[in-house]
Amino acid sequence: IFALENEALYAEQARAIRAERQPLIDALQALSGVRKVWPSEANMVLMRVDDAGKTQAAMKARGVLVKNVSAMHPLLAQCLRLTVGTREENARMLAALKESL
């Protein structure tokens, strides 16, 4: 019932995620140390780095949480899953990632 009563809010959040997703993907692809970024239609982006465990730990130390999905399947080796946020959240995540790679 809550979701139905707040449909406009959820629609705006979805619009904002769609607007921020491609700029985030483009910024990730431009970073040295990011080996691959997969296209996404979701609120998350998958990328491969040289050392997902080290990168995740370094980002956490900088106050940014990302999910290391390397153990979920062999095809996900050295992959991190990032959540698309606001422009400001994405900028903070990118700054932490640059320092962590």
C-alpha positions in Angstrom: 0.0 0.0 0.0 2.9 2.4 0.8 4.4 1.9 -2.6 1.1 2.6 -4.3 0.5 5.7 -2.2 4.0 7.0 -3.1 4.1 6.0 -6.8 5.2 9.5 -7.9 8.2 9.4 -5.5 9.3 6.0 -6.8 8.9 7.2 -10.4 11.1 10.2 -9.7 13.7 8.0 -8.0 13.8 5.7 -11.1 14.1 8.7 -13.4 17.1 10.0 -11.4 18.8 6.6 -11.4 18.4 6.4 -15.2 19.8 9.9 -15.6 22.9 9.2 -13.5 23.6 5.6 -14.7 25.3 6.3 -18.0 27.5 9.2 -16.7 28.7 6.8 -14.0 29.4 4.0 -16.5 31.3 6.5 -18.7 33.4 7.7 -15.7 34.2 4.2 -14.6 35.3 3.2 -18.2 37.7 6.2 -18.2 39.5 5.1 -14.9 42.9 3.5 -15.1 42.7 0.2 -13.3 39.1 -0.6 -14.2 39.4 -3.5 -16.6 35.8 -3.8 -17.8 32.4 -2.2 -17.2 29.3 -3.9 -18.3 26.3 -2.1 -19.7 23.4 -1.9 -17.3 19.7 -1.2 -17.3 19.4 -1.6 -13.5 20.3 0.5 -10.5 23.6 -1.3 -10.3 26.8 -1.5 -12.4 29.2 -4.4 -12.6 32.9 -3.8 -13.2 36.1 -5.8 -13.2 39.3 -4.6 -11.5 42.7 -6.1 -10.9 42.1 -7.0 -7.2 38.4 -6.8 -6.1 39.2 -7.7 -2.5 41.8 -5.0 -2.1 39.8 -2.4 -3.9 36.6 -3.2 -1.9 38.6 -2.9 1.4 40.2 0.3 0.4 36.9 1.9 -0.6 35.3 0.7 2.7 38.2 2.4 4.6 37.1 5.6 2.7 33.5 5.2 3.8 32.1 3.8 0.5 30.6 0.4 0.4 30.5 -1.8 -2.7 29.8 -5.5 -3.1 32.6 -7.9 -4.1 30.8 -10.5 -6.2 33.9 -12.4 -7.1 33.0 -15.5 -5.2 29.5 -15.8 -6.6 30.6 -17.4 -9.9 33.9 -17.9 -11.8 32.8 -15.5 -14.5 32.6 -12.8 -11.9 36.3 -13.1 -10.9 37.6 -9.7 -9.6 34.2 -8.0 -10.1 32.6 -5.4 -7.9 28.9 -4.3 -8.0 28.3 -0.6 -7.5 24.9 1.0 -6.8 23.9 4.0 -8.9 23.2 6.9 -6.6 22.7 10.6 -6.8 25.3 12.7 -8.7 26.9 13.6 -5.4 27.0 10.0 -4.1 28.4 8.8 -7.5 31.1 11.5 -7.3 32.1 10.4 -3.8 32.2 6.7 -4.9 34.3 7.6 -8.0 36.8 9.6 -5.8 37.1 6.7 -3.4 37.5 4.2 -6.3 40.3 6.3 -7.9 42.2 6.4 -4.6 41.6 2.6 -4.1 42.7 1.2 -7.4 
